[in-house]
Amino acid sequence: MAFRKSVSQEELRQTMSPERLEQQKTTYQASRGGHFPAEDQPTPGTPQNGPRAD
């Protein structure tokens, strides 16, 4: 029986498509006890609500 070569996490990430990487994003939340799927974050510099009607 042959030994299997260990594959580093970096090598695995390099072979993943950008779409797959986006699906695998997680954030660490200590209050919930671990890593959970990342929520969409707003892009800095973009308005959260549409244009203001002054």
KOLLO-47244 format. One record per residue: residue in three letters; x, y, z of N, C-alpha, C, O, CB in turn. Coordinates in nm, 4 decimals. Glycine has a CB too. Layout:
# KOLLO-47244
<doba><type>ALA</type><n_px>X</n_px><n_py>Y</n_py><n_pz>Z</n_pz><ca_px>X</ca_px><ca_py>Y</ca_py><ca_pz>Z</ca_pz><c_px>X</c_px><c_py>Y</c_py><c_pz>Z</c_pz><o_px>X</o_px><o_py>Y</o_py><o_pz>Z</o_pz><cb_px>X</cb_px><cb_py>Y</cb_py><cb_pz>Z</cb_pz></doba>
...
//
This chain:
# KOLLO-47244
<doba><type>MET</type><n_px>0.0846</n_px><n_py>-0.1179</n_py><n_pz>0.0000</n_pz><ca_px>0.0000</ca_px><ca_py>0.0000</ca_py><ca_pz>0.0000</ca_pz><c_px>0.0896</c_px><c_py>0.1249</c_py><c_pz>0.0000</c_pz><o_px>0.1810</o_px><o_py>0.1352</o_py><o_pz>0.0818</o_pz><cb_px>-0.0965</cb_px><cb_py>-0.0006</cb_py><cb_pz>0.1231</cb_pz></doba>
<doba><type>ALA</type><n_px>0.0647</n_px><n_py>0.2162</n_py><n_pz>-0.0879</n_pz><ca_px>0.1471</ca_px><ca_py>0.3360</ca_py><ca_pz>-0.1016</ca_pz><c_px>0.0931</c_px><c_py>0.4479</c_py><c_pz>-0.0126</c_pz><o_px>-0.0270</o_px><o_py>0.4578</o_py><o_pz>0.0126</o_pz><cb_px>0.1520</cb_px><cb_py>0.3820</cb_py><cb_pz>-0.2489</cb_pz></doba>
<doba><type>PHE</type><n_px>0.1838</n_px><n_py>0.5301</n_py><n_pz>0.0332</n_pz><ca_px>0.1441</ca_px><ca_py>0.6461</ca_py><ca_pz>0.1126</ca_pz><c_px>0.0936</c_px><c_py>0.7565</c_py><c_pz>0.0208</c_pz><o_px>0.1428</o_px><o_py>0.7751</o_py><o_pz>-0.0904</o_pz><cb_px>0.2620</cb_px><cb_py>0.6968</cb_py><cb_pz>0.1987</cb_pz></doba>
<doba><type>ARG</type><n_px>-0.0049</n_px><n_py>0.8285</n_py><n_pz>0.0700</n_pz><ca_px>-0.0584</ca_px><ca_py>0.9402</ca_py><ca_pz>-0.0069</ca_pz><c_px>0.0189</c_px><c_py>1.0664</c_py><c_pz>0.0261</c_pz><o_px>0.0573</o_px><o_py>1.0883</o_py><o_pz>0.1410</o_pz><cb_px>-0.2086</cb_px><cb_py>0.9597</cb_py><cb_pz>0.0212</cb_pz></doba>
<doba><type>LYS</type><n_px>0.0413</n_px><n_py>1.1484</n_py><n_pz>-0.0737</n_pz><ca_px>0.1093</ca_px><ca_py>1.2756</ca_py><ca_pz>-0.0546</ca_pz><c_px>0.0126</c_px><c_py>1.3749</c_py><c_pz>0.0089</c_pz><o_px>-0.1022</o_px><o_py>1.3867</o_py><o_pz>-0.0341</o_pz><cb_px>0.1643</cb_px><cb_py>1.3301</cb_py><cb_pz>-0.1891</cb_pz></doba>
<doba><type>SER</type><n_px>0.0583</n_px><n_py>1.4447</n_py><n_pz>0.1092</n_pz><ca_px>-0.0227</ca_px><ca_py>1.5499</ca_py><ca_pz>0.1698</ca_pz><c_px>-0.0286</c_px><c_py>1.6689</c_py><c_pz>0.0756</c_pz><o_px>0.0711</o_px><o_py>1.7038</o_py><o_pz>0.0123</o_pz><cb_px>0.0342</cb_px><cb_py>1.5918</cb_py><cb_pz>0.3078</cb_pz></doba>
<doba><type>VAL</type><n_px>-0.1439</n_px><n_py>1.7303</n_py><n_pz>0.0666</n_pz><ca_px>-0.1618</ca_px><ca_py>1.8473</ca_py><ca_pz>-0.0181</ca_pz><c_px>-0.1871</c_px><c_py>1.9663</c_py><c_pz>0.0736</c_pz><o_px>-0.2752</o_px><o_py>1.9614</o_py><o_pz>0.1595</o_pz><cb_px>-0.2796</cb_px><cb_py>1.8273</cb_py><cb_pz>-0.1207</cb_pz></doba>
<doba><type>SER</type><n_px>-0.1101</n_px><n_py>2.0727</n_py><n_pz>0.0554</n_pz><ca_px>-0.1254</ca_px><ca_py>2.1905</ca_py><ca_pz>0.1406</ca_pz><c_px>-0.2539</c_px><c_py>2.2653</c_py><c_pz>0.1058</c_pz><o_px>-0.3053</o_px><o_py>2.2540</o_py><o_pz>-0.0055</o_pz><cb_px>-0.0036</cb_px><cb_py>2.2839</cb_py><cb_pz>0.1262</cb_pz></doba>
<doba><type>GLN</type><n_px>-0.3044</n_px><n_py>2.3407</n_py><n_pz>0.2012</n_pz><ca_px>-0.4248</ca_px><ca_py>2.4203</ca_py><ca_pz>0.1792</ca_pz><c_px>-0.4017</c_px><c_py>2.5232</c_py><c_pz>0.0693</c_pz><o_px>-0.4922</o_px><o_py>2.5518</o_py><o_pz>-0.0091</o_pz><cb_px>-0.4679</cb_px><cb_py>2.4898</cb_py><cb_pz>0.3090</cb_pz></doba>
<doba><type>GLU</type><n_px>-0.2813</n_px><n_py>2.5789</n_py><n_pz>0.0633</n_pz><ca_px>-0.2492</ca_px><ca_py>2.6783</ca_py><ca_pz>-0.0395</ca_pz><c_px>-0.2591</c_px><c_py>2.6153</c_py><c_pz>-0.1788</c_pz><o_px>-0.3115</o_px><o_py>2.6767</o_py><o_pz>-0.2717</o_pz><cb_px>-0.1071</cb_px><cb_py>2.7369</cb_py><cb_pz>-0.0165</cb_pz></doba>
<doba><type>GLU</type><n_px>-0.2091</n_px><n_py>2.4938</n_py><n_pz>-0.1923</n_pz><ca_px>-0.2147</ca_px><ca_py>2.4249</ca_py><ca_pz>-0.3212</ca_pz><c_px>-0.3599</c_px><c_py>2.3957</c_py><c_pz>-0.3605</c_pz><o_px>-0.3959</o_px><o_py>2.4054</o_py><o_pz>-0.4778</o_pz><cb_px>-0.1333</cb_px><cb_py>2.2937</cb_py><cb_pz>-0.3157</cb_pz></doba>
<doba><type>LEU</type><n_px>-0.4422</n_px><n_py>2.3603</n_py><n_pz>-0.2629</n_pz><ca_px>-0.5835</ca_px><ca_py>2.3357</ca_py><ca_pz>-0.2913</ca_pz><c_px>-0.6536</c_px><c_py>2.4632</c_py><c_pz>-0.3376</c_pz><o_px>-0.7338</o_px><o_py>2.4599</o_py><o_pz>-0.4309</o_pz><cb_px>-0.6536</cb_px><cb_py>2.2791</cb_py><cb_pz>-0.1675</cb_pz></doba>
<doba><type>ARG</type><n_px>-0.6233</n_px><n_py>2.5762</n_py><n_pz>-0.2719</n_pz><ca_px>-0.6843</ca_px><ca_py>2.7040</ca_py><ca_pz>-0.3092</ca_pz><c_px>-0.6470</c_px><c_py>2.7454</c_py><c_pz>-0.4502</c_pz><o_px>-0.7288</o_px><o_py>2.8032</o_py><o_pz>-0.5219</o_pz><cb_px>-0.6430</cb_px><cb_py>2.8125</cb_py><cb_pz>-0.2116</cb_pz></doba>
<doba><type>GLN</type><n_px>-0.5234</n_px><n_py>2.7161</n_py><n_pz>-0.4908</n_pz><ca_px>-0.4779</ca_px><ca_py>2.7544</ca_py><ca_pz>-0.6245</ca_pz><c_px>-0.5534</c_px><c_py>2.6804</c_py><c_pz>-0.7337</c_pz><o_px>-0.5689</o_px><o_py>2.7325</o_py><o_pz>-0.8441</o_pz><cb_px>-0.3291</cb_px><cb_py>2.7284</cb_py><cb_pz>-0.6386</cb_pz></doba>
<doba><type>THR</type><n_px>-0.6003</n_px><n_py>2.5606</n_py><n_pz>-0.7048</n_pz><ca_px>-0.6693</ca_px><ca_py>2.4815</ca_py><ca_pz>-0.8063</ca_pz><c_px>-0.8194</c_px><c_py>2.5108</c_py><c_pz>-0.8112</c_pz><o_px>-0.8881</o_px><o_py>2.4650</o_py><o_pz>-0.9025</o_pz><cb_px>-0.6470</cb_px><cb_py>2.3340</cb_py><cb_pz>-0.7805</cb_pz></doba>
<doba><type>MET</type><n_px>-0.8710</n_px><n_py>2.5864</n_py><n_pz>-0.7139</n_pz><ca_px>-1.0142</ca_px><ca_py>2.6166</ca_py><ca_pz>-0.7100</ca_pz><c_px>-1.0471</c_px><c_py>2.7345</c_py><c_pz>-0.8004</c_pz><o_px>-0.9675</o_px><o_py>2.8273</o_py><o_pz>-0.8149</o_pz><cb_px>-1.0593</cb_px><cb_py>2.6462</cb_py><cb_pz>-0.5662</cb_pz></doba>
<doba><type>SER</type><n_px>-1.1646</n_px><n_py>2.7300</n_py><n_pz>-0.8607</n_pz><ca_px>-1.2096</ca_px><ca_py>2.8408</ca_py><ca_pz>-0.9443</ca_pz><c_px>-1.2497</c_px><c_py>2.9585</c_py><c_pz>-0.8548</c_pz><o_px>-1.2816</o_px><o_py>2.9381</o_py><o_pz>-0.7377</o_pz><cb_px>-1.3287</cb_px><cb_py>2.7970</cb_py><cb_pz>-1.0352</cb_pz></doba>
<doba><type>PRO</type><n_px>-1.2487</n_px><n_py>3.0812</n_py><n_pz>-0.9079</n_pz><ca_px>-1.2890</ca_px><ca_py>3.1981</ca_py><ca_pz>-0.8284</ca_pz><c_px>-1.4316</c_px><c_py>3.1857</c_py><c_pz>-0.7732</c_pz><o_px>-1.4593</o_px><o_py>3.2304</o_py><o_pz>-0.6619</o_pz><cb_px>-1.2782</cb_px><cb_py>3.3244</cb_py><cb_pz>-0.9131</cb_pz></doba>
<doba><type>GLU</type><n_px>-1.5214</n_px><n_py>3.1253</n_py><n_pz>-0.8509</n_pz><ca_px>-1.6593</ca_px><ca_py>3.1085</ca_py><ca_pz>-0.8037</ca_pz><c_px>-1.6628</c_px><c_py>3.0160</c_py><c_pz>-0.6825</c_pz><o_px>-1.7350</o_px><o_py>3.0412</o_py><o_pz>-0.5861</o_pz><cb_px>-1.7494</cb_px><cb_py>3.0525</cb_py><cb_pz>-0.9164</cb_pz></doba>
<doba><type>ARG</type><n_px>-1.5851</n_px><n_py>2.9102</n_py><n_pz>-0.6883</n_pz><ca_px>-1.5801</ca_px><ca_py>2.8138</ca_py><ca_pz>-0.5784</ca_pz><c_px>-1.5179</c_px><c_py>2.8770</c_py><c_pz>-0.4542</c_pz><o_px>-1.5642</o_px><o_py>2.8527</o_py><o_pz>-0.3427</o_pz><cb_px>-1.5007</cb_px><cb_py>2.6886</cb_py><cb_pz>-0.6201</cb_pz></doba>
<doba><type>LEU</type><n_px>-1.4134</n_px><n_py>2.9578</n_py><n_pz>-0.4724</n_pz><ca_px>-1.3521</ca_px><ca_py>3.0276</ca_py><ca_pz>-0.3598</ca_pz><c_px>-1.4529</c_px><c_py>3.1201</c_py><c_pz>-0.2924</c_pz><o_px>-1.4570</o_px><o_py>3.1295</o_py><o_pz>-0.1698</o_pz><cb_px>-1.2296</cb_px><cb_py>3.1075</cb_py><cb_pz>-0.4063</cb_pz></doba>
<doba><type>GLU</type><n_px>-1.5344</n_px><n_py>3.1885</n_py><n_pz>-0.3732</n_pz><ca_px>-1.6358</ca_px><ca_py>3.2795</ca_py><ca_pz>-0.3194</ca_pz><c_px>-1.7380</c_px><c_py>3.2029</c_py><c_pz>-0.2351</c_pz><o_px>-1.7836</o_px><o_py>3.2528</o_py><o_pz>-0.1323</o_pz><cb_px>-1.7068</cb_px><cb_py>3.3547</cb_py><cb_pz>-0.4339</cb_pz></doba>
<doba><type>GLN</type><n_px>-1.7734</n_px><n_py>3.0832</n_py><n_pz>-0.2782</n_pz><ca_px>-1.8703</ca_px><ca_py>3.0015</ca_py><ca_pz>-0.2046</ca_pz><c_px>-1.8127</c_px><c_py>2.9506</c_py><c_pz>-0.0734</c_pz><o_px>-1.8879</o_px><o_py>2.9257</o_py><o_pz>0.0209</o_pz><cb_px>-1.9158</cb_px><cb_py>2.8837</cb_py><cb_pz>-0.2900</cb_pz></doba>
<doba><type>GLN</type><n_px>-1.6825</n_px><n_py>2.9347</n_py><n_pz>-0.0651</n_pz><ca_px>-1.6182</ca_px><ca_py>2.8753</ca_py><ca_pz>0.0517</ca_pz><c_px>-1.5788</c_px><c_py>2.9764</c_py><c_pz>0.1592</c_pz><o_px>-1.5252</o_px><o_py>2.9374</o_py><o_pz>0.2629</o_pz><cb_px>-1.4969</cb_px><cb_py>2.8004</cb_py><cb_pz>0.0083</cb_pz></doba>
<doba><type>LYS</type><n_px>-1.6042</n_px><n_py>3.1057</n_py><n_pz>0.1365</n_pz><ca_px>-1.5649</ca_px><ca_py>3.2078</ca_py><ca_pz>0.2333</ca_pz><c_px>-1.6335</c_px><c_py>3.1855</c_py><c_pz>0.3675</c_pz><o_px>-1.7526</o_px><o_py>3.1552</o_py><o_pz>0.3741</o_pz><cb_px>-1.5979</cb_px><cb_py>3.3472</cb_py><cb_pz>0.1801</cb_pz></doba>
<doba><type>THR</type><n_px>-1.5557</n_px><n_py>3.2012</n_py><n_pz>0.4739</n_pz><ca_px>-1.6107</ca_px><ca_py>3.1934</ca_py><ca_pz>0.6088</ca_pz><c_px>-1.5518</c_px><c_py>3.3068</c_py><c_pz>0.6916</c_pz><o_px>-1.4472</o_px><o_py>3.3626</o_py><o_pz>0.6584</o_pz><cb_px>-1.5810</cb_px><cb_py>3.0549</cb_py><cb_pz>0.6744</cb_pz></doba>
<doba><type>THR</type><n_px>-1.6209</n_px><n_py>3.3392</n_py><n_pz>0.7994</n_pz><ca_px>-1.5697</ca_px><ca_py>3.4356</ca_py><ca_pz>0.8951</ca_pz><c_px>-1.5733</c_px><c_py>3.3705</c_py><c_pz>1.0321</c_pz><o_px>-1.6588</o_px><o_py>3.2864</o_py><o_pz>1.0595</o_pz><cb_px>-1.6519</cb_px><cb_py>3.5685</cb_py><cb_pz>0.8928</cb_pz></doba>
<doba><type>TYR</type><n_px>-1.4806</n_px><n_py>3.4095</n_py><n_pz>1.1180</n_pz><ca_px>-1.4756</ca_px><ca_py>3.3553</ca_py><ca_pz>1.2527</ca_pz><c_px>-1.5615</c_px><c_py>3.4418</c_py><c_pz>1.3433</c_pz><o_px>-1.5454</o_px><o_py>3.5638</o_py><o_pz>1.3479</o_pz><cb_px>-1.3298</cb_px><cb_py>3.3478</cb_py><cb_pz>1.3048</cb_pz></doba>
<doba><type>GLN</type><n_px>-1.6522</n_px><n_py>3.3786</n_py><n_pz>1.4148</n_pz><ca_px>-1.7392</ca_px><ca_py>3.4496</ca_py><ca_pz>1.5084</ca_pz><c_px>-1.7275</c_px><c_py>3.3820</c_py><c_pz>1.6442</c_pz><o_px>-1.7879</o_px><o_py>3.2775</o_py><o_pz>1.6680</o_pz><cb_px>-1.8881</cb_px><cb_py>3.4512</cb_py><cb_pz>1.4587</cb_pz></doba>
<doba><type>ALA</type><n_px>-1.6492</n_px><n_py>3.4425</n_py><n_pz>1.7329</n_pz><ca_px>-1.6254</ca_px><ca_py>3.3836</ca_py><ca_pz>1.8641</ca_pz><c_px>-1.7549</c_px><c_py>3.3673</c_py><c_pz>1.9429</c_pz><o_px>-1.7715</o_px><o_py>3.2694</o_py><o_pz>2.0157</o_pz><cb_px>-1.5272</cb_px><cb_py>3.4690</cb_py><cb_pz>1.9427</cb_pz></doba>
<doba><type>SER</type><n_px>-1.8470</n_px><n_py>3.4631</n_py><n_pz>1.9286</n_pz><ca_px>-1.9715</ca_px><ca_py>3.4569</ca_py><ca_pz>2.0041</ca_pz><c_px>-2.0566</c_px><c_py>3.3365</c_py><c_pz>1.9661</c_pz><o_px>-2.1369</o_px><o_py>3.2886</o_py><o_pz>2.0461</o_pz><cb_px>-2.0504</cb_px><cb_py>3.5836</cb_py><cb_pz>1.9833</cb_pz></doba>
<doba><type>ARG</type><n_px>-2.0384</n_px><n_py>3.2873</n_py><n_pz>1.8421</n_pz><ca_px>-2.1132</ca_px><ca_py>3.1707</ca_py><ca_pz>1.7965</ca_pz><c_px>-2.0302</c_px><c_py>3.0437</c_py><c_pz>1.8041</c_pz><o_px>-2.0821</o_px><o_py>2.9339</o_py><o_pz>1.7838</o_pz><cb_px>-2.1616</cb_px><cb_py>3.1918</cb_py><cb_pz>1.6549</cb_pz></doba>
<doba><type>GLY</type><n_px>-1.9010</n_px><n_py>3.0583</n_py><n_pz>1.8333</n_pz><ca_px>-1.8174</ca_px><ca_py>2.9417</ca_py><ca_pz>1.8548</ca_pz><c_px>-1.7506</c_px><c_py>2.8823</c_py><c_pz>1.7333</c_pz><o_px>-1.7344</o_px><o_py>2.7604</o_py><o_pz>1.7269</o_pz><cb_px>-1.8961</cb_px><cb_py>2.8400</cb_py><cb_pz>1.9164</cb_pz></doba>
<doba><type>GLY</type><n_px>-1.7111</n_px><n_py>2.9632</n_py><n_pz>1.6361</n_pz><ca_px>-1.6370</ca_px><ca_py>2.9058</ca_py><ca_pz>1.5249</ca_pz><c_px>-1.6507</c_px><c_py>2.9808</c_py><c_pz>1.3949</c_pz><o_px>-1.6842</o_px><o_py>3.0992</o_py><o_pz>1.3921</o_pz><cb_px>-1.6796</cb_px><cb_py>2.7678</cb_py><cb_pz>1.5043</cb_pz></doba>
<doba><type>HIS</type><n_px>-1.6240</n_px><n_py>2.9091</n_py><n_pz>1.2866</n_pz><ca_px>-1.6297</ca_px><ca_py>2.9659</ca_py><ca_pz>1.1514</ca_pz><c_px>-1.7668</c_px><c_py>2.9402</c_py><c_pz>1.0912</c_pz><o_px>-1.8197</o_px><o_py>2.8293</o_py><o_pz>1.0989</o_pz><cb_px>-1.5188</cb_px><cb_py>2.9061</cb_py><cb_pz>1.0610</cb_pz></doba>
<doba><type>PHE</type><n_px>-1.8236</n_px><n_py>3.0441</n_py><n_pz>1.0312</n_pz><ca_px>-1.9543</ca_px><ca_py>3.0350</ca_py><ca_pz>0.9681</ca_pz><c_px>-1.9481</c_px><c_py>3.1013</c_py><c_pz>0.8310</c_pz><o_px>-1.8608</o_px><o_py>3.1848</o_py><o_pz>0.8076</o_pz><cb_px>-2.0635</cb_px><cb_py>3.1007</cb_py><cb_pz>1.0566</cb_pz></doba>
<doba><type>PRO</type><n_px>-2.0386</n_px><n_py>3.0662</n_py><n_pz>0.7399</n_pz><ca_px>-2.0384</ca_px><ca_py>3.1290</ca_py><ca_pz>0.6075</ca_pz><c_px>-2.0407</c_px><c_py>3.2814</c_py><c_pz>0.6194</c_pz><o_px>-2.1123</o_px><o_py>3.3377</o_py><o_pz>0.7022</o_pz><cb_px>-2.1589</cb_px><cb_py>3.0805</cb_py><cb_pz>0.5249</cb_pz></doba>
<doba><type>ALA</type><n_px>-1.9621</n_px><n_py>3.3455</n_py><n_pz>0.5363</n_pz><ca_px>-1.9510</ca_px><ca_py>3.4913</ca_py><ca_pz>0.5401</ca_pz><c_px>-2.0779</c_px><c_py>3.5558</c_py><c_pz>0.4856</c_pz><o_px>-2.1367</o_px><o_py>3.5080</o_py><o_pz>0.3886</o_pz><cb_px>-1.8284</cb_px><cb_py>3.5386</cb_py><cb_pz>0.4597</cb_pz></doba>
<doba><type>GLU</type><n_px>-2.1186</n_px><n_py>3.6642</n_py><n_pz>0.5491</n_pz><ca_px>-2.2322</ca_px><ca_py>3.7417</ca_py><ca_pz>0.4999</ca_pz><c_px>-2.1802</c_px><c_py>3.8456</c_py><c_pz>0.4024</c_pz><o_px>-2.0649</o_px><o_py>3.8876</o_py><o_pz>0.4119</o_pz><cb_px>-2.3106</cb_px><cb_py>3.8090</cb_py><cb_pz>0.6168</cb_pz></doba>
<doba><type>ASP</type><n_px>-2.2629</n_px><n_py>3.8867</n_py><n_pz>0.3099</n_pz><ca_px>-2.2221</ca_px><ca_py>3.9889</ca_py><ca_pz>0.2142</ca_pz><c_px>-2.1917</c_px><c_py>4.1180</c_py><c_pz>0.2888</c_pz><o_px>-2.2725</o_px><o_py>4.1650</o_py><o_pz>0.3690</o_pz><cb_px>-2.3317</cb_px><cb_py>4.0118</cb_py><cb_pz>0.1068</cb_pz></doba>
<doba><type>GLN</type><n_px>-2.0760</n_px><n_py>4.1741</n_py><n_pz>0.2621</n_pz><ca_px>-2.0343</ca_px><ca_py>4.2987</ca_py><ca_pz>0.3245</ca_pz><c_px>-2.0484</c_px><c_py>4.4119</c_py><c_pz>0.2239</c_pz><o_px>-2.0214</o_px><o_py>4.3924</o_py><o_pz>0.1054</o_pz><cb_px>-1.8887</cb_px><cb_py>4.2890</cb_py><cb_pz>0.3767</cb_pz></doba>
<doba><type>PRO</type><n_px>-2.0906</n_px><n_py>4.5307</n_py><n_pz>0.2691</n_pz><ca_px>-2.0996</ca_px><ca_py>4.6432</ca_py><ca_pz>0.1761</ca_pz><c_px>-1.9612</c_px><c_py>4.6850</c_py><c_pz>0.1289</c_pz><o_px>-1.8635</o_px><o_py>4.6721</o_py><o_pz>0.2026</o_pz><cb_px>-2.1712</cb_px><cb_py>4.7620</cb_py><cb_pz>0.2418</cb_pz></doba>
<doba><type>THR</type><n_px>-1.9529</n_px><n_py>4.7344</n_py><n_pz>0.0080</n_pz><ca_px>-1.8272</ca_px><ca_py>4.7828</ca_py><ca_pz>-0.0469</ca_pz><c_px>-1.8015</c_px><c_py>4.9230</c_py><c_pz>0.0066</c_pz><o_px>-1.8885</o_px><o_py>5.0094</o_py><o_pz>-0.0037</o_pz><cb_px>-1.8297</cb_px><cb_py>4.7818</cb_py><cb_pz>-0.2025</cb_pz></doba>
<doba><type>PRO</type><n_px>-1.6837</n_px><n_py>4.9473</n_py><n_pz>0.0634</n_pz><ca_px>-1.6546</ca_px><ca_py>5.0800</ca_py><ca_pz>0.1164</ca_pz><c_px>-1.6660</c_px><c_py>5.1869</c_py><c_pz>0.0082</c_pz><o_px>-1.6197</o_px><o_py>5.1683</o_py><o_pz>-0.1043</o_pz><cb_px>-1.5152</cb_px><cb_py>5.0829</cb_py><cb_pz>0.1781</cb_pz></doba>
<doba><type>GLY</type><n_px>-1.7288</n_px><n_py>5.2996</n_py><n_pz>0.0441</n_pz><ca_px>-1.7392</ca_px><ca_py>5.4121</ca_py><ca_pz>-0.0479</ca_pz><c_px>-1.8667</c_px><c_py>5.4127</c_py><c_pz>-0.1320</c_pz><o_px>-1.8903</o_px><o_py>5.5080</o_py><o_pz>-0.2063</o_pz><cb_px>-1.6215</cb_px><cb_py>5.4124</cb_py><cb_pz>-0.1383</cb_pz></doba>
<doba><type>THR</type><n_px>-1.9485</n_px><n_py>5.3095</n_py><n_pz>-0.1219</n_pz><ca_px>-2.0729</ca_px><ca_py>5.3080</ca_py><ca_pz>-0.1978</ca_pz><c_px>-2.1898</c_px><c_py>5.3394</c_py><c_pz>-0.1038</c_pz><o_px>-2.1909</o_px><o_py>5.2933</o_py><o_pz>0.0103</o_pz><cb_px>-2.0934</cb_px><cb_py>5.1704</cb_py><cb_pz>-0.2679</cb_pz></doba>
<doba><type>PRO</type><n_px>-2.2864</n_px><n_py>5.4159</n_py><n_pz>-0.1496</n_pz><ca_px>-2.4002</ca_px><ca_py>5.4491</ca_py><ca_pz>-0.0640</ca_pz><c_px>-2.4845</c_px><c_py>5.3243</c_py><c_pz>-0.0356</c_pz><o_px>-2.5046</o_px><o_py>5.2400</o_py><o_pz>-0.1230</o_pz><cb_px>-2.4871</cb_px><cb_py>5.5588</cb_py><cb_pz>-0.1298</cb_pz></doba>
<doba><type>GLN</type><n_px>-2.5330</n_px><n_py>5.3147</n_py><n_pz>0.0885</n_pz><ca_px>-2.6149</ca_px><ca_py>5.1990</ca_py><ca_pz>0.1268</ca_pz><c_px>-2.7576</c_px><c_py>5.2157</c_py><c_pz>0.0780</c_pz><o_px>-2.8211</o_px><o_py>5.1187</o_py><o_pz>0.0365</o_pz><cb_px>-2.6134</cb_px><cb_py>5.1793</cb_py><cb_pz>0.2792</cb_pz></doba>
<doba><type>ASN</type><n_px>-2.8078</n_px><n_py>5.3368</n_py><n_pz>0.0825</n_pz><ca_px>-2.9415</ca_px><ca_py>5.3655</ca_py><ca_pz>0.0330</ca_pz><c_px>-2.9259</c_px><c_py>5.4460</c_py><c_pz>-0.0936</c_pz><o_px>-2.8272</o_px><o_py>5.5178</o_py><o_pz>-0.1093</o_pz><cb_px>-3.0279</cb_px><cb_py>5.4415</cb_py><cb_pz>0.1386</cb_pz></doba>
<doba><type>GLY</type><n_px>-3.0185</n_px><n_py>5.4361</n_py><n_pz>-0.1820</n_pz><ca_px>-3.0102</ca_px><ca_py>5.5064</ca_py><ca_pz>-0.3093</ca_pz><c_px>-2.9794</c_px><c_py>5.6545</c_py><c_pz>-0.2928</c_pz><o_px>-2.9516</o_px><o_py>5.6984</o_py><o_pz>-0.1812</o_pz><cb_px>-3.1387</cb_px><cb_py>5.4898</cb_py><cb_pz>-0.3850</cb_pz></doba>
<doba><type>PRO</type><n_px>-2.9833</n_px><n_py>5.7314</n_py><n_pz>-0.3979</n_pz><ca_px>-2.9536</ca_px><ca_py>5.8745</ca_py><ca_pz>-0.3905</ca_pz><c_px>-3.0518</c_px><c_py>5.9462</c_py><c_pz>-0.2969</c_pz><o_px>-3.1696</o_px><o_py>5.9116</o_py><o_pz>-0.2886</o_pz><cb_px>-2.9586</cb_px><cb_py>5.9376</cb_py><cb_pz>-0.5311</cb_pz></doba>
<doba><type>ARG</type><n_px>-2.9995</n_px><n_py>6.0457</n_py><n_pz>-0.2279</n_pz><ca_px>-3.0826</ca_px><ca_py>6.1206</ca_py><ca_pz>-0.1327</ca_pz><c_px>-3.1702</c_px><c_py>6.2194</c_py><c_pz>-0.2078</c_pz><o_px>-3.1257</o_px><o_py>6.2829</o_py><o_pz>-0.3035</o_pz><cb_px>-2.9947</cb_px><cb_py>6.1947</cb_py><cb_pz>-0.0283</cb_pz></doba>
<doba><type>ALA</type><n_px>-3.2936</n_px><n_py>6.2320</n_py><n_pz>-0.1646</n_pz><ca_px>-3.3863</ca_px><ca_py>6.3280</ca_py><ca_pz>-0.2233</ca_pz><c_px>-3.3930</c_px><c_py>6.4497</c_py><c_pz>-0.1306</c_pz><o_px>-3.4700</o_px><o_py>6.4497</o_py><o_pz>-0.0345</o_pz><cb_px>-3.5289</cb_px><cb_py>6.2643</cb_py><cb_pz>-0.2447</cb_pz></doba>
<doba><type>ASP</type><n_px>-3.3139</n_px><n_py>6.5522</n_py><n_pz>-0.1583</n_pz><ca_px>-3.3141</ca_px><ca_py>6.6735</ca_py><ca_pz>-0.0745</ca_pz><c_px>-3.4095</c_px><c_py>6.7754</c_py><c_pz>-0.1288</c_pz><o_px>-3.4232</o_px><o_py>6.8836</o_py><o_pz>-0.0717</o_pz><cb_px>-3.1745</cb_px><cb_py>6.7338</cb_py><cb_pz>-0.0650</cb_pz></doba>
//
